[in-house]
Amino acid sequence: MPEEDLHKRMEEVTEDRGKVYGDLLSTFAATGKALTALLEAHYEIKLPHDIPPHVAGQVMVIIKALRASKNYDYNEDSYIDEMNFARLSMQLDPRRPKQP
């Protein structure tokens, strides 16, 4: 797929998924809170803060990469989702230099 078409497809998928699941930022934030609660309960500890949205997004990238690596039929959407999750995680990372 040409790069221009790939970027267009990524935007389309983000928009389509947003209509069904809500925006990715809210999903990443909710996932971070859920992961925090799970880890705290499992290890009987108190984390200093919730897992941030960009880290939750990185976890979702790992899940998509694992799914794509299995011997299922090829599914382009898994790769598109993975790239979209990585892109938003990068944008949300507070260590990222500010863009002008």
Backbone as CSV, one residue per row, in Angstrom:
resi,resn,N_x,N_y,N_z,CA_x,CA_y,CA_z,C_x,C_y,C_z
1,MET,0.853,-1.173,0.000,0.000,0.000,0.000,0.894,1.230,0.000
2,PRO,0.677,2.156,-0.908,1.476,3.387,-0.914,1.298,4.152,0.409
3,GLU,2.352,4.858,0.816,2.329,5.532,2.112,1.161,6.503,2.246
4,GLU,0.867,7.236,1.193,-0.252,8.182,1.240,-1.568,7.451,1.520
5,ASP,-1.756,6.306,0.879,-2.964,5.506,1.107,-2.983,4.947,2.522
6,LEU,-1.805,4.578,3.030,-1.715,4.050,4.388,-2.154,5.097,5.400
7,HIS,-1.671,6.316,5.264,-2.057,7.384,6.196,-3.554,7.657,6.113
8,LYS,-4.086,7.649,4.920,-5.531,7.848,4.751,-6.298,6.714,5.429
9,ARG,-5.837,5.490,5.240,-6.500,4.326,5.859,-6.410,4.398,7.379
10,MET,-5.269,4.833,7.901,-5.117,4.975,9.351,-6.128,5.973,9.894
11,GLU,-6.306,7.089,9.208,-7.274,8.099,9.638,-8.699,7.555,9.576
12,GLU,-9.014,6.831,8.504,-10.351,6.253,8.365,-10.651,5.268,9.494
13,VAL,-9.674,4.412,9.793,-9.866,3.421,10.850,-10.038,4.111,12.198
14,THR,-9.227,5.133,12.461,-9.346,5.880,13.717,-10.747,6.479,13.847
15,GLU,-11.231,7.067,12.771,-12.561,7.666,12.790,-13.649,6.603,12.984
16,ASP,-13.542,5.520,12.231,-14.539,4.446,12.345,-14.539,3.824,13.735
17,ARG,-13.352,3.533,14.264,-13.270,2.929,15.598,-13.781,3.904,16.662
18,GLY,-13.500,5.187,16.458,-13.963,6.190,17.405,-15.479,6.230,17.516
19,LYS,-16.167,6.003,16.410,-17.634,5.981,16.428,-18.164,4.804,17.237
20,VAL,-17.413,3.717,17.246,-17.853,2.508,17.945,-17.356,2.487,19.390
21,TYR,-16.070,2.785,19.593,-15.436,2.607,20.897,-15.138,3.895,21.644
22,GLY,-15.329,5.038,21.018,-14.937,6.299,21.626,-13.518,6.646,21.212
23,ASP,-13.085,7.829,21.586,-11.764,8.285,21.140,-10.655,7.522,21.853
24,LEU,-9.514,7.419,21.187,-8.393,6.641,21.713,-7.833,7.217,23.008
25,LEU,-7.805,8.526,23.149,-7.268,9.113,24.374,-8.078,8.644,25.580
26,SER,-9.407,8.662,25.471,-10.248,8.186,26.576,-10.019,6.701,26.832
27,THR,-9.855,5.942,25.758,-9.602,4.511,25.898,-8.274,4.269,26.589
28,PHE,-7.235,4.992,26.185,-5.921,4.828,26.807,-5.983,5.224,28.289
29,ALA,-6.663,6.314,28.608,-6.769,6.757,29.997,-7.509,5.719,30.843
30,ALA,-8.618,5.204,30.322,-9.394,4.191,31.052,-8.583,2.899,31.207
31,THR,-7.857,2.527,30.172,-7.019,1.328,30.238,-5.926,1.499,31.282
32,GLY,-5.325,2.681,31.340,-4.304,2.954,32.350,-4.850,2.827,33.761
33,LYS,-6.044,3.354,33.985,-6.678,3.247,35.307,-6.988,1.787,35.642
34,ALA,-7.489,1.047,34.657,-7.816,-0.364,34.886,-6.550,-1.187,35.165
35,LEU,-5.487,-0.939,34.403,-4.231,-1.649,34.643,-3.671,-1.318,36.023
36,THR,-3.796,-0.072,36.418,-3.338,0.330,37.747,-4.088,-0.441,38.818
37,ALA,-5.405,-0.478,38.710,-6.223,-1.188,39.698,-5.889,-2.680,39.725
38,LEU,-5.689,-3.255,38.557,-5.353,-4.678,38.469,-4.016,-4.968,39.147
39,LEU,-2.995,-4.190,38.827,-1.673,-4.407,39.415,-1.678,-4.170,40.920
40,GLU,-2.370,-3.132,41.354,-2.434,-2.848,42.789,-3.121,-3.984,43.544
41,ALA,-4.213,-4.493,42.983,-4.925,-5.586,43.638,-4.098,-6.874,43.626
42,HIS,-3.490,-7.156,42.498,-2.730,-8.401,42.370,-1.515,-8.425,43.307
43,TYR,-0.782,-7.321,43.330,0.434,-7.272,44.132,0.218,-6.692,45.526
44,GLU,-1.022,-6.287,45.826,-1.356,-5.677,47.116,-0.404,-4.527,47.437
45,ILE,-0.311,-3.626,46.458,0.543,-2.444,46.585,-0.265,-1.219,46.177
46,LYS,0.308,-0.065,46.423,-0.275,1.189,45.949,0.757,1.842,45.029
47,LEU,0.405,1.962,43.745,1.300,2.636,42.806,1.254,4.142,43.071
48,PRO,2.335,4.859,42.772,2.376,6.299,43.062,1.399,7.112,42.226
49,HIS,0.987,6.562,41.082,0.012,7.243,40.223,-0.528,6.225,39.235
50,ASP,-1.611,6.599,38.580,-2.166,5.719,37.551,-1.175,5.539,36.413
51,ILE,-1.247,4.394,35.770,-0.441,4.177,34.570,-0.896,5.207,33.548
52,PRO,0.023,5.998,33.000,-0.378,7.076,32.105,-0.904,6.552,30.761
53,PRO,-1.724,7.367,30.104,-2.325,6.950,28.834,-1.312,6.487,27.789
54,HIS,-0.152,7.151,27.691,0.798,6.735,26.653,1.371,5.350,26.932
55,VAL,1.505,4.983,28.198,1.994,3.642,28.543,0.901,2.605,28.297
56,ALA,-0.334,2.949,28.627,-1.452,2.049,28.319,-1.527,1.803,26.810
57,GLY,-1.283,2.841,26.025,-1.263,2.693,24.572,-0.162,1.759,24.118
58,GLN,0.984,1.822,24.787,2.085,0.926,24.442,1.713,-0.527,24.736
59,VAL,0.963,-0.745,25.804,0.481,-2.095,26.114,-0.448,-2.570,24.993
60,MET,-1.299,-1.677,24.515,-2.208,-2.044,23.435,-1.448,-2.340,22.142
61,VAL,-0.350,-1.633,21.903,0.505,-1.934,20.750,1.043,-3.359,20.868
62,ILE,1.490,-3.730,22.059,2.017,-5.081,22.273,0.944,-6.125,21.981
63,ILE,-0.264,-5.883,22.455,-1.358,-6.828,22.218,-1.622,-6.981,20.721
64,LYS,-1.672,-5.872,20.005,-1.908,-5.936,18.553,-0.753,-6.632,17.839
65,ALA,0.480,-6.376,18.264,1.636,-7.024,17.637,1.586,-8.530,17.862
66,LEU,1.215,-8.941,19.055,1.098,-10.375,19.331,0.005,-11.004,18.478
67,ARG,-1.097,-10.316,18.353,-2.191,-10.841,17.531,-1.746,-10.982,16.077
68,ALA,-1.049,-9.979,15.568,-0.598,-10.015,14.171,0.447,-11.105,13.944
69,SER,1.175,-11.476,15.002,2.243,-12.470,14.851,1.732,-13.907,14.883
70,LYS,0.502,-14.097,15.290,-0.063,-15.445,15.355,-0.356,-15.964,13.960
71,ASN,-0.663,-17.193,13.879,-0.906,-17.833,12.591,-2.349,-17.682,12.111
72,TYR,-2.961,-16.581,12.437,-4.296,-16.311,11.927,-4.172,-15.846,10.485
73,ASP,-5.305,-15.748,9.828,-5.288,-15.159,8.492,-4.794,-13.720,8.601
74,TYR,-4.140,-13.246,7.550,-3.645,-11.866,7.504,-4.804,-10.902,7.716
75,ASN,-4.606,-9.947,8.596,-5.630,-8.937,8.858,-4.951,-7.574,8.907
76,GLU,-5.116,-6.819,7.845,-4.488,-5.502,7.749,-4.902,-4.591,8.895
77,ASP,-6.140,-4.701,9.348,-6.624,-3.829,10.411,-5.812,-3.972,11.697
78,SER,-5.298,-5.159,11.981,-4.472,-5.320,13.180,-3.225,-4.443,13.091
79,TYR,-2.614,-4.396,11.922,-1.441,-3.547,11.723,-1.815,-2.065,11.763
80,ILE,-2.939,-1.724,11.165,-3.403,-0.323,11.177,-3.654,0.115,12.616
81,ASP,-4.348,-0.718,13.395,-4.601,-0.388,14.800,-3.284,-0.228,15.556
82,GLU,-2.358,-1.145,15.317,-1.059,-1.081,15.995,-0.355,0.245,15.698
83,MET,-0.355,0.652,14.440,0.295,1.917,14.064,-0.432,3.111,14.680
84,ASN,-1.755,3.068,14.695,-2.508,4.165,15.299,-2.250,4.249,16.802
85,PHE,-2.208,3.102,17.476,-1.927,3.102,18.911,-0.529,3.647,19.181
86,ALA,0.440,3.241,18.376,1.815,3.723,18.556,1.905,5.220,18.301
87,ARG,1.225,5.682,17.273,1.258,7.112,16.939,0.701,7.958,18.083
88,LEU,-0.450,7.564,18.629,-1.028,8.346,19.716,-0.180,8.229,20.983
89,SER,0.362,7.055,21.248,1.241,6.906,22.412,2.423,7.860,22.318
90,MET,3.011,7.948,21.131,4.127,8.860,20.906,3.688,10.307,21.153
91,GLN,2.530,10.679,20.640,2.047,12.051,20.794,1.755,12.393,22.249
92,LEU,1.325,11.408,23.042,0.971,11.640,24.444,2.157,11.570,25.397
93,ASP,3.262,11.018,24.947,4.417,10.826,25.827,4.926,12.184,26.304
94,PRO,4.895,12.424,27.611,5.331,13.740,28.118,6.815,14.020,27.902
95,ARG,7.598,12.995,27.589,9.028,13.202,27.330,9.274,13.708,25.913
96,ARG,8.254,13.650,25.082,8.406,14.076,23.678,8.641,15.589,23.635
97,PRO,9.622,16.014,22.864,9.845,17.462,22.731,8.594,18.150,22.173
98,LYS,8.337,19.318,22.689,7.172,20.089,22.225,7.350,20.486,20.769
99,GLN,6.270,20.334,20.023,6.293,20.686,18.600,5.850,22.143,18.444
100,PRO,6.514,22.876,17.556,6.133,24.295,17.369,4.765,24.424,16.711
